[in-house]
Amino acid sequence: MGDIQYKKAKLKVAIIENDLKTTLDIAKELGLSMRYICNLAEVNVGNVCSYLGGRLPMRDENKTKIYNVIKEVLNV
């Protein structure tokens, strides 16, 4: 299995487990920045950073938007 296929498989697992930080880390390894993903998902990147830093809660609706963008762009 190639490196890209392996990362996409890990990405699927992270999405299923609702692990936003791991999902964004893997997407970055595959060439998508968090800012780009958030812009496409119409989610405030500052709020995502605050969530990842433990300062704000994240609505499930926004997580779903992010996951959907990643799945669509990376064909996961």
DRENKOLZA-421688 format. One record per residue (C-alpha): residue number from 1; z, y negated, x. Coordinates in pm, whole numbers. Example, Ala and Ser with C-alpha at 12.3 -4.5 7.8 and 13.67 -1.06 7.14 Angstrom:
PT | i | up | north | east
PT | 1 | 780 | 450 | 1230
PT | 2 | 714 | 106 | 1367
This chain:
PT | i | up | north | east
PT | 1 | 0 | 0 | 0
PT | 2 | -98 | -338 | 140
PT | 3 | 145 | -621 | 198
PT | 4 | 18 | -822 | -99
PT | 5 | 41 | -525 | -336
PT | 6 | 394 | -455 | -210
PT | 7 | 499 | -815 | -270
PT | 8 | 345 | -813 | -617
PT | 9 | 537 | -494 | -697
PT | 10 | 860 | -662 | -581
PT | 11 | 767 | -965 | -789
PT | 12 | 732 | -754 | -1103
PT | 13 | 1078 | -608 | -1046
PT | 14 | 1232 | -953 | -988
PT | 15 | 1078 | -1080 | -1314
PT | 16 | 1200 | -778 | -1509
PT | 17 | 1549 | -829 | -1364
PT | 18 | 1536 | -1200 | -1459
PT | 19 | 1601 | -1300 | -1096
PT | 20 | 1448 | -1647 | -1076
PT | 21 | 1540 | -1715 | -712
PT | 22 | 1381 | -1392 | -584
PT | 23 | 1078 | -1447 | -808
PT | 24 | 1020 | -1794 | -666
PT | 25 | 1080 | -1673 | -308
PT | 26 | 819 | -1399 | -343
PT | 27 | 573 | -1632 | -515
PT | 28 | 614 | -1870 | -220
PT | 29 | 534 | -1585 | 20
PT | 30 | 219 | -1529 | -185
PT | 31 | 119 | -1895 | -152
PT | 32 | 262 | -2067 | -460
PT | 33 | 512 | -2346 | -411
PT | 34 | 797 | -2396 | -653
PT | 35 | 670 | -2748 | -729
PT | 36 | 323 | -2613 | -818
PT | 37 | 469 | -2341 | -1041
PT | 38 | 702 | -2586 | -1217
PT | 39 | 419 | -2835 | -1273
PT | 40 | 203 | -2568 | -1435
PT | 41 | 498 | -2445 | -1643
PT | 42 | 591 | -2802 | -1740
PT | 43 | 946 | -2748 | -1616
PT | 44 | 1137 | -3012 | -1419
PT | 45 | 1147 | -2898 | -1055
PT | 46 | 1471 | -3090 | -997
PT | 47 | 1643 | -2892 | -1272
PT | 48 | 1519 | -2567 | -1117
PT | 49 | 1658 | -2674 | -779
PT | 50 | 1990 | -2760 | -943
PT | 51 | 1996 | -2421 | -1117
PT | 52 | 1924 | -2238 | -792
PT | 53 | 2204 | -2437 | -627
PT | 54 | 2445 | -2340 | -903
PT | 55 | 2483 | -2691 | -1039
PT | 56 | 2304 | -2657 | -1375
PT | 57 | 2236 | -2379 | -1625
PT | 58 | 1872 | -2286 | -1690
PT | 59 | 1741 | -2234 | -2041
PT | 60 | 1579 | -1896 | -2097
PT | 61 | 1278 | -2080 | -2242
PT | 62 | 1215 | -2250 | -1908
PT | 63 | 1259 | -1927 | -1711
PT | 64 | 1006 | -1761 | -1941
PT | 65 | 757 | -2044 | -1884
PT | 66 | 795 | -2003 | -1507
PT | 67 | 759 | -1624 | -1523
PT | 68 | 449 | -1655 | -1743
PT | 69 | 281 | -1898 | -1501
PT | 70 | 353 | -1672 | -1206
PT | 71 | 224 | -1364 | -1389
PT | 72 | -93 | -1547 | -1495
PT | 73 | -173 | -1706 | -1159
PT | 74 | -93 | -1399 | -947
PT | 75 | -221 | -1138 | -1196
PT | 76 | 108 | -951 | -1198
